[in-house]
Structure formats: structure tokens, C-alpha cells
Amino acid sequence: MRHIVTATERAFPCFVSDNSLVLNFTLPDEGSNLRLNQRRAVILRWWLLMAVLVAVVSAPTFLDIALPQIPMLAVIALMVGFNGYAQWRVQTNEAVGAIELFGQLCVDLTALAILLYLSGGAANPLISLLLVPIAVAALSLPGAMTAVVAVLAIAIYSLLMWLFLPLSVADAERATRLHLGGMWLSFVVSAAMIAWFVARMTASIRERDRRLVAAREQALRDEQMVALGSLAAGAAHELGTPLATIAVVVGEMEQLTSLDVDVREDLALVMKQTLLCKDIISGMVARAGLQRPEGLEVRDAEVWLQGVCARWQAMRPRASSRFILSQGVGRPLIMAEATLEQALINLLNNAADASDFEIEISLGWDEAMLSLEIKDGGQGFPNDVLRRAGRMPLTVQGKGAGIGLLLAFSAIERLGGRIVLDNPPAGGGRVCVELPLVHSK
């Protein structure tokens, strides 16, 4: 069985008196994006502190360069404590604002300024590390704050050209080689950090755009559901009179003594179907606007599905079906409500319309999900139906591939389920439905 992951996680929608629809799309907000960017800034800061610590500790031994290690190590220790606090902040549930990340970047620039002042100022090849906070600000903060961070970095660079403690290297040629090597190392570190941060930001933006597109698509579908609900309410009101007329006429015809047995059987079937239609309309009116999440009923899926199939068989007495049960673990309990029953009846009607062959209805379950398959013996689903089903009503030649599928997708996904259409190798069409099981306490 193939699976389709539902586009969105959303709350149970319901129709209310003003035809509005209640939705709850789970989309990233500004606070969550800032928290994610702050977490990435914390990771970058750990990397930078580790690199600076290695440079400060190893420079006197391996490069024969005298550095004021005590004040530099003190600055690194303070930044380690500061970054530890920043990491604790992003792990809490408190709101993270842009001003907080802005302040952290200013602290980073200040610490870099002190370390560079103690190690040669602008002549230090690691001066290009001042670009990293600017890149983080440009990708995370509003324009005004980014401008302040950039101006602060430029000011620090400018001051370090005049105010610094010079490094003493006796051999000028060796000093040049060290400077060039340091510039290369600084470029590599800055490029790696900026590329990593930008790549993660780009991935987050793509994910956000994908979820926004899915939310817009779902909103359009739900608008169609609202429109269909309004049309259904009007149809339910208007169908009462013609159904009553049909019932009266059929009742009068049944009283005629000249009718043969076959005609009387047909009239009885028409009367039965008419009364069934009236019951469906009465149930729609009684349930309109009353389906809420807290009003859902937990039912045994096997018993409930057999009842749905029996009611469908009463509506389609000439259709042939076979129920196949694959035993799972325990009793399969699901949240049953009216729209789910209507969805399954729509799928069964589509299967019956596809061909006159017997329909196979298979039920199985595991510890988490209920699996339902409906197979027909028709020609299979057209490619356009497989590609667009559940997103919009389809205008196709034939039966059973339009609004009924749209309603089925909406009802099943609303309850946290999945639905997929395919054409199995053996022929015909297949609808695979998954619904989450309810675990009894």
C-alpha cells in the first residue's frame, strides 16, 4: 500500500451559522524563526570560541608569537559563560525577540574587538571574522538592527587600524608568510560559518514556503467545503417537498389492484429508497453544526464499518460486495462521526459506479493505524484523478471521480487519516484509507 502524508495538521473544522470555518494551521511564526536562528548563532559561537582558544593557546608554542594570554583567555572564559546562558535561553519556552539576538551579536563584536586589540588590531588576519555577525544579522534581524550591527563592525575595524597592541615578529619574511596563512585560515573559517548558516536558513525558508503553499491549498479546499455545505443545506430544504410527493404517488399506485407482482416489487423498492432519502436529509438537519471534537464517538471499527456497509447496501441493493477482515491486535477503536460515514459511502458508491463486478472491502489494523481498502473491478482511475483527487472537484468523463472524492479526502484528513488512490497490477481501482486508532485508557 502506498501512503500520502497529509499536507497540514489542523483542528477539527465545523460549520456554524454564519458559514465560517474554524482552522488551525501549524505554521512557523516569527518567534519560532528567531529562536531557531538564535540556536544556530549559539552553535556558530561555540565553533568560533573553540577556534580562538586553539589559536591563543598554540600561537606562542607553534608560531613563536608572544600573546597576552591571560587577558585573552579571560575574554574567552567570559564568552563561554555568556554562550552557555544563551544556549539555556533558547532551550526554555520563553519568547525570543529580535532585540535579544541583536544584543548577542553586539556582544560578539565587542569580544572580537577586544581579542583583536590584544593581538595586532587590523593587521591580525582574523579580522575578517567580523563579517560573521553581520551575515547572521542580515539573515535574522530587521533592516534597522542589521544596519546598526554593520556600522558597529565597520567602526571596530576602523578603530583597530589605530588602536591596538602590536605583535612582535623579528623575521619580516616569516611575518609575511604567517599573515598570508592567517588570512587564508580566516577566509576558510568565515566562509564555512557563513555558508553553513545561510544553507540552514535557506532550508528553513523552503520548508516555510512549502507549508504555506500547503496551507493555502488546504484553505481553498475548505472554502469549497463551506460552499458545498451551504448548497447541501439548501438542497436538503428543497428536496423535502418532491420526496413527499413521490411517497404519496407511490403509495397511491400501490393501492391499485391491477398491478402485477414485479411492478409492486419495484414500487416497494422506490418507496424504500424514498424513505431512506428522507431519513438522510433529516439526519443532516439534526446534525448540522453539532459535530465538535468533544462530541465524537469512540466506536469499534469492525462493528461500525459493518454497519456502514449494511446501510450502503440498502441504498445500492443491486451492488455486490465482499467484506474481508484481517485480524489485528486488540479491538480497533476509532473516532466515528457523520462525515466519516459519508466519506466511506461516497467511496463505495464510486467503486459500485466503476463496474458491476464484486467490490472487495478489506479491513485490518496494527497498534496505531486502521487500514481500509476498497477495490473495484473497473478500468482503474484516470491519471488526472490520481494526480488531482482530493484537491478540487474534477471534471471528467465517467462516474465517481468528482465532488464525492473531494468530500472523502476532506473528512478523512480532518480526523488525522490518510487516503490514496492507485491502480493495482491486477486491474481495477483501489482506495486505501488509514485512520488513527484510539487507545482505550
C-alpha positions in Angstrom: 0.0 0.0 0.0 1.3 3.5 -0.9 0.8 6.3 1.5 0.3 10.0 1.1 1.4 12.3 4.0 -1.3 14.8 4.7 -0.5 18.4 3.9 -1.3 20.0 7.2 -2.1 19.3 10.8 -5.3 21.1 11.5 -8.0 21.2 14.1 -11.5 19.7 13.6 -13.4 22.2 11.4 -17.2 22.6 11.8 -19.9 24.6 10.0 -21.5 27.3 12.1 -24.5 29.5 11.5 -22.5 32.2 9.6 -20.9 29.6 7.2 -17.5 30.2 8.7 -14.9 27.5 9.1 -12.6 27.1 12.1 -9.0 26.1 11.2 -5.7 25.7 13.0 -2.7 25.5 10.6 0.6 24.7 12.3 2.9 27.2 10.6 6.2 28.7 11.9 5.8 32.2 13.4 8.4 35.0 13.8 9.2 33.9 17.3 10.0 30.3 16.4 12.2 31.5 13.5 14.1 33.8 15.8 14.6 31.0 18.3 15.9 28.8 15.5 18.3 31.5 14.3 19.5 32.1 17.8 20.2 28.4 18.3 22.3 28.5 15.1 24.1 31.6 16.4 24.9 29.7 19.6 26.4 26.9 17.6 28.5 29.3 15.5 29.7 31.0 18.7 30.9 27.7 20.1 32.8 27.0 16.9 34.4 30.4 16.9 35.3 30.3 20.6 37.0 26.9 20.1 39.0 28.2 17.1 40.1 31.3 19.0 41.0 29.2 22.1 43.2 26.9 20.0 44.9 29.9 18.3 45.6 31.7 21.6 47.0 28.6 23.3 49.1 27.3 20.4 50.4 30.6 18.9 53.3 31.1 21.4 54.5 27.5 21.0 54.0 26.7 17.3 54.2 30.2 15.8 56.6 31.7 18.2 54.3 34.8 18.7 54.0 36.3 22.1 50.4 37.0 23.0 48.9 38.5 26.2 47.3 35.1 27.0 45.8 35.9 30.4 43.5 38.8 29.3 42.7 36.9 26.1 41.8 33.8 28.0 39.7 35.9 30.4 37.7 37.3 27.5 37.2 33.7 26.1 36.1 32.5 29.5 33.5 35.3 29.8 32.2 34.5 26.3 31.9 30.8 27.2 29.7 31.7 30.2 27.7 34.1 28.0 27.2 31.5 25.3 26.2 29.0 27.9 23.5 31.4 29.1 22.4 32.0 25.5 22.1 28.2 25.0 20.0 27.9 28.1 17.7 30.7 26.9 16.9 29.0 23.6 16.1 25.8 25.4 13.4 27.4 27.5 9.8 28.1 26.4 10.1 31.9 26.9 9.6 34.2 23.9 12.7 35.2 22.0 12.7 38.7 20.5 14.8 40.3 17.8 16.3 42.7 20.3 17.8 39.7 22.2 19.6 38.3 19.2 20.7 41.9 18.3 22.3 42.3 21.8 24.1 38.9 21.5 25.6 40.0 18.1 26.8 43.3 19.7 28.4 41.3 22.5 30.1 39.1 19.9 31.5 42.1 18.1 32.7 43.6 21.3 34.5 40.4 22.4 36.1 40.1 18.9 37.2 43.8 19.1 39.0 43.2 22.5 40.7 40.0 21.2 41.8 41.7 18.0 43.0 44.7 20.0 45.2 42.4 22.1 46.6 40.6 19.1 47.7 43.2 16.4 44.4 45.0 15.6 43.6 45.4 11.9 46.8 43.7 11.0 45.6 40.4 12.5 44.5 38.2 9.6 41.5 37.0 11.7 39.9 40.5 11.3 37.5 39.1 8.7 35.7 37.2 11.4 33.9 40.5 12.0 31.8 39.6 8.9 30.1 36.6 10.6 27.9 38.6 13.0 26.9 40.9 10.0 25.8 37.8 8.0 23.8 36.5 10.9 22.1 39.8 11.4 21.3 40.2 7.7 19.6 36.9 7.7 17.8 37.1 11.0 17.1 40.7 12.1 15.1 43.7 10.7 16.9 46.1 8.5 17.5 48.8 11.1 19.1 46.4 13.5 21.2 44.9 10.7 22.4 48.4 9.8 23.5 49.0 13.4 25.4 45.7 13.5 27.2 46.6 10.2 28.0 50.1 11.4 29.4 48.7 14.7 31.6 46.2 12.8 32.9 48.9 10.5 33.6 51.2 13.4 35.5 48.4 15.2 37.6 47.7 12.1 38.4 51.4 11.7 39.4 51.9 15.3 41.6 48.8 15.2 43.6 50.4 12.5 44.8 53.0 15.0 44.3 51.4 18.4 45.9 48.0 19.1 48.8 46.2 20.8 51.3 45.3 18.1 52.6 41.7 17.7 56.3 41.3 17.7 57.8 39.1 15.0 61.5 39.5 14.4 61.7 38.0 10.9 59.8 40.2 8.4 59.6 37.4 5.7 58.3 35.0 8.3 55.8 37.6 9.5 54.5 37.9 5.9 54.1 34.2 5.5 52.2 34.0 8.8 50.0 36.9 7.8 49.1 35.3 4.5 48.5 31.9 6.1 46.3 33.6 8.7 44.3 35.4 6.0 43.7 32.1 4.3 42.6 30.4 7.5 40.4 33.4 8.4 38.8 33.2 5.0 38.2 29.5 5.3 36.6 29.8 8.8 34.4 32.7 7.8 33.3 31.1 4.5 32.4 27.9 6.3 30.5 29.5 9.1 28.6 31.9 6.7 27.8 29.1 4.2 26.5 26.8 7.0 24.3 29.5 8.5 23.0 30.6 5.1 22.3 27.0 4.0 20.3 26.3 7.1 18.4 29.5 6.8 17.6 28.7 3.1 16.4 25.2 4.1 14.1 26.8 6.7 12.7 29.3 4.2 12.0 26.5 1.7 10.2 24.5 4.4 8.2 27.5 5.5 7.2 28.2 1.9 6.2 24.6 1.4 4.0 24.7 4.4 2.5 28.0 3.4 1.6 26.6 0.0 0.1 23.5 1.6 -1.9 25.8 4.0 -3.2 27.9 1.1 -4.2 24.7 -0.8 -6.0 23.4 2.3 -7.7 26.7 2.8 -9.0 26.6 -0.8 -10.3 23.1 -0.3 -12.0 24.1 3.0 -13.6 27.1 1.2 -15.0 24.6 -1.3 -16.3 22.5 1.6 -18.1 25.6 3.1 -19.7 26.3 -0.3 -20.8 22.7 -0.7 -22.2 22.8 2.9 -24.3 25.8 2.0 -25.5 24.1 -1.2 -26.3 20.9 0.7 -28.3 22.8 3.3 -30.4 24.4 0.6 -30.8 21.1 -1.2 -31.9 19.4 2.0 -34.6 22.0 2.5 -35.8 21.9 -1.1 -35.8 18.1 -1.5 -38.4 17.6 1.2 -41.4 18.6 -1.0 -40.6 16.4 -4.0 -39.7 13.4 -1.8 -43.0 13.8 0.0 -44.8 13.9 -3.4 -43.0 10.8 -4.6 -44.0 9.0 -1.5 -47.7 10.0 -1.9 -47.8 8.9 -5.6 -46.1 5.6 -4.9 -48.5 4.9 -2.0 -51.5 5.6 -4.3 -50.1 3.4 -7.0 -49.5 0.5 -4.6 -53.3 0.6 -3.8 -54.1 -0.3 -7.5 -55.3 -3.9 -7.8 -54.4 -4.2 -11.4 -50.6 -4.2 -10.9 -48.6 -7.4 -11.3 -46.1 -8.7 -8.7 -43.0 -7.3 -10.5 -44.4 -3.8 -10.6 -45.4 -3.9 -6.9 -41.8 -5.0 -6.0 -40.4 -2.1 -7.9 -42.8 0.3 -6.2 -41.9 -1.1 -2.8 -38.2 -0.5 -3.7 -38.9 3.1 -4.8 -40.8 3.7 -1.5 -38.0 2.2 0.5 -35.4 4.4 -1.3 -37.6 7.5 -0.9 -37.9 6.9 2.9 -34.2 6.4 3.1 -33.6 9.7 1.3 -35.9 11.4 3.8 -34.0 9.8 6.7 -30.7 11.0 5.3 -32.0 14.6 5.0 -33.5 14.5 8.5 -30.2 13.3 9.8 -28.3 16.1 8.0 -30.5 18.7 9.5 -30.3 17.2 13.0 -26.5 17.0 12.9 -25.8 20.4 11.2 -23.4 22.5 13.2 -23.3 20.0 16.1 -20.2 18.0 15.1 -17.5 19.1 17.5 -14.3 17.2 18.5 -15.7 16.7 22.0 -18.9 15.2 20.5 -17.1 12.5 18.6 -18.0 8.9 19.5 -15.4 6.2 20.0 -16.6 3.1 18.2 -15.4 -0.4 17.5 -14.2 0.0 13.9 -15.2 -3.5 12.8 -18.8 -3.2 14.1 -19.0 0.4 12.9 -17.8 -0.4 9.4 -20.1 -3.4 9.0 -23.0 -1.1 9.9 -21.9 1.5 7.3 -21.6 -1.3 4.7 -25.1 -2.5 5.6 -26.6 1.0 5.2 -24.8 1.4 1.9 -26.0 -1.9 0.7 -29.6 -0.8 1.5 -29.0 2.2 -0.8 -27.4 0.2 -3.5 -29.2 -3.2 -3.4 -28.0 -4.2 -6.8 -24.3 -3.7 -5.9 -22.3 -6.8 -4.9 -19.7 -6.6 -2.2 -17.5 -8.8 -0.1 -16.1 -7.9 3.4 -12.6 -9.3 4.2 -11.3 -9.0 7.8 -7.6 -9.2 8.6 -7.4 -9.7 12.4 -5.1 -7.3 14.2 -4.0 -6.9 17.8 -6.9 -6.0 20.2 -10.1 -4.2 19.4 -9.7 -1.4 16.8 -11.3 1.8 18.2 -11.8 4.9 16.1 -13.4 8.3 16.3 -16.6 7.9 14.3 -18.7 10.7 13.1 -21.2 11.5 10.4 -18.8 12.9 7.8 -16.6 9.9 8.0 -19.6 7.6 7.3 -20.5 9.8 4.3 -16.9 9.7 3.1 -16.9 5.9 3.1 -20.3 5.7 1.4 -19.0 8.1 -1.3 -16.0 5.8 -1.9 -18.2 2.7 -2.0 -20.6 4.5 -4.5 -17.6 5.3 -6.7 -16.5 1.7 -6.6 -20.0 0.5 -7.5 -20.3 3.0 -10.3 -16.9 1.9 -11.8 -18.1 -1.6 -12.7 -20.7 -4.3 -12.0 -18.1 -6.6 -10.5 -18.0 -7.5 -6.8 -16.4 -4.9 -4.6 -13.8 -6.1 -2.1 -13.8 -4.2 1.3 -10.7 -5.2 3.4 -10.2 -4.1 7.0 -7.0 -4.5 9.0 -5.1 -2.7 11.8 -2.0 -2.6 13.8 -1.1 -0.9 17.1 -1.5 2.6 15.7 -3.5 2.7 12.5 -6.6 1.2 11.0 -6.2 0.2 7.3 -9.2 0.0 4.9 -9.0 -1.0 1.3 -11.8 -0.7 -1.3 -11.2 -2.5 -4.6 -13.4 -2.4 -7.7 -13.2 -4.3 -11.0 -13.4 -1.3 -13.3 -10.8 0.2 -15.6 -8.9 2.0 -12.8 -8.5 5.7 -12.1 -7.5 8.0 -14.9 -4.1 9.7 -14.4 -5.8 13.1 -13.9 -7.8 11.7 -11.0 -4.7 10.1 -9.4 -2.9 13.4 -9.7 -5.5 15.9 -8.5 -8.0 13.9 -6.5 -8.9 15.4 -3.1 -7.7 18.9 -4.1 -10.6 20.1 -6.2 -13.7 18.8 -7.9 -12.7 17.0 -11.1 -14.4 17.4 -14.4 -14.0 14.0 -16.0 -16.0 11.8 -18.3 -17.5 8.9 -16.4 -18.7 8.3 -12.9 -17.5 8.6 -9.4 -14.5 10.9 -9.6 -15.7 14.4 -8.6 -17.2 16.0 -5.5 -17.6 12.7 -3.7 -13.8 12.2 -3.6 -13.2 15.8 -2.5 -15.6 15.3 0.4 -14.0 11.9 1.3 -10.5 13.4 1.3 -11.6 16.3 3.5 -13.4 14.1 6.1 -10.7 11.5 6.4 -7.8 14.0 6.6 -9.7 16.1 9.1 -9.7 13.1 11.5 -5.9 12.7 11.1 -6.1 10.0 8.5 -4.6 9.4 5.1 -6.2 8.4 1.8 -4.6 7.4 -1.5 -5.8 6.1 -4.8 -4.0 3.7 -7.1 -4.4 1.1 -9.8 -3.1 -2.3 -8.6 -1.3 -4.5 -11.1 -4.2 -7.0 -11.1 -6.5 -4.3 -12.5 -9.4 -2.2 -11.3 -9.1 0.8 -8.9 -8.1 0.8 -5.3 -8.7 3.3 -2.5 -6.5 2.9 0.6 -7.7 4.6 3.8 -5.8 4.9 7.1 -7.3 6.2 10.3 -5.6 6.6 13.7 -6.8 4.3 16.4 -8.0 5.5 19.7 -6.3 3.7 22.6 -8.6 2.9 25.5 -7.5 4.0 29.0 
